[in-house]
Amino acid sequence: QDRIALDHENAQRLGIACQQSKSLRVREERIDTNIILCDVHQEHGTASDVVDLLASNGIKCLTTGKQTIRLVTHLNVSEEDTDRACEILRTI
């Protein structure tokens, strides 16, 4: 499978998992790239709090604002990594 297509598919899966999270809301209606931007609901802390929580579970992401995180899929993110990240994202 084309690597870019796989990255976009993994990003869509991550986006769905983020939507299933109590603390996150995906900014875009559709995810057409390998980048997912999510707003963190204030009652669940700040973006930094979520980044730290995800990092403690082996998921790397960045803040792009006080209440916004950015997740990216790329060559070094496997389908298995995405599966694991989705499981964790759904629980936060």
HUVENHU-V873434 format. One record per backbone hydrogen bond with DSSP energy under -0.5 kcal/mol. NH is the residue of the N-H (numbers start at 1). CO is the residue of the C=O. E is the energy in kcal/mol with one decimal. If there is no record, write none. Layout:
BEGIN
NH:CO:E
NH:CO:E
END
This chain:
BEGIN
6:2:-2.3
7:3:-2.5
8:4:-2.3
9:5:-2.3
10:6:-2.8
11:7:-2.2
12:8:-2.1
13:9:-2.1
14:10:-2.4
15:11:-2.6
16:12:-2.1
17:13:-2.1
18:14:-2.6
19:15:-2.2
20:16:-1.4
21:17:-0.5
21:18:-1.2
25:39:-1.9
27:37:-2.7
32:30:-0.7
36:71:-3.0
38:69:-2.4
39:25:-3.1
40:67:-3.6
41:23:-2.4
41:39:-0.5
44:41:-2.4
45:42:-2.0
47:66:-2.9
50:46:-1.9
51:47:-2.9
52:48:-2.4
53:49:-2.2
54:50:-3.0
55:51:-2.6
56:52:-2.0
57:53:-0.5
57:54:-1.2
58:55:-1.9
59:54:-2.7
60:58:-0.6
62:70:-2.0
64:68:-2.4
65:68:-1.0
68:65:-0.9
69:38:-2.7
70:62:-2.7
71:36:-2.7
73:34:-2.3
77:74:-2.5
78:76:-0.6
82:78:-2.2
83:79:-2.5
84:80:-2.3
85:81:-2.7
86:82:-2.7
87:83:-2.0
88:84:-2.0
89:85:-3.1
90:86:-2.1
91:87:-0.6
91:88:-1.2
92:88:-0.7
92:89:-0.9
END
